[in-house]
Amino acid sequence: NAGVTQTPKFQVLKTGQSMTLQCAQDMNHNSMYWYRQDPGMGLRLIYYSASEGTTDKGEVPNGYNVSRLNKREFSLRLESAAPSQTSVYFCASSGFAFSSEQYFGPGTRLTVT
Amino acid sequence: AQTVTQSQPEMSVQEAETVTLSCTYDTSESDYYLFWYKQPPSRQMILVIRQEAYKQQNATENRFSVNFQKAAKSFSLKISDSQLGDAAMYFCAYRSKGGSEKLVFGKGMKLTVNP
């Protein structure tokens, strides 16, 4: 039982390049989330998926797209990376019950030069 | 929209002592959840403790306890018998009951534990 896994762990991109961050969970959770963490800003929600086949914008969605490929996988895509997207990205998932906590992946440190 | 405020960006405590981390939040909802997450240097987000707003009893998990003051919209975390492994960033978070289960985080507070 690996919990929430993310790939890659580190990535350096040049401005304008694209990439996809992968996330998978093996806990049969319905909901999945993408956050970004910047110094002094806490974690901010980018996109979330309440169930397979649905996605919704969070607080900071601009410059990102997501795909809920199936119940296990939720990917985050940067179509044209910008230096402002330099951040640590976390994927999380939570179960159906209202009191369920969110389980986080180990994070991806992305640098855009 | 809900907001979460952690007004102290950094704190320090001596090993074996007690420290209290403060958190306030703003909401018009009457039922919700509050959480404290710990983020050590490994970057992993770890749930420390949770509180359901409709429960009057303060949550406790071993050396960690909360002081939940619903009317004041305050949710502080007390760490007793501090250990070196408690050194980390601590985040307070709010979640509405129902809906998408999105978390709203505070900006975090860095806790240093001195030997």
Interface residues (C-beta under 8 A of the other chain):
Chain A: S31 Y33 G40 M41 G42 L43 R44 L45 Y48 A50 D56 G58 V88 F90 A92 S94 F98 S99 S100 E101 Q102 F104 P106 G107
Chain B: V4 P9 Y33 F35 S42 R43 Q44 M45 L47 R50 E52 F91 K97 G98 S100 E101 K102 L103 V104 F105 G106 K107 G108
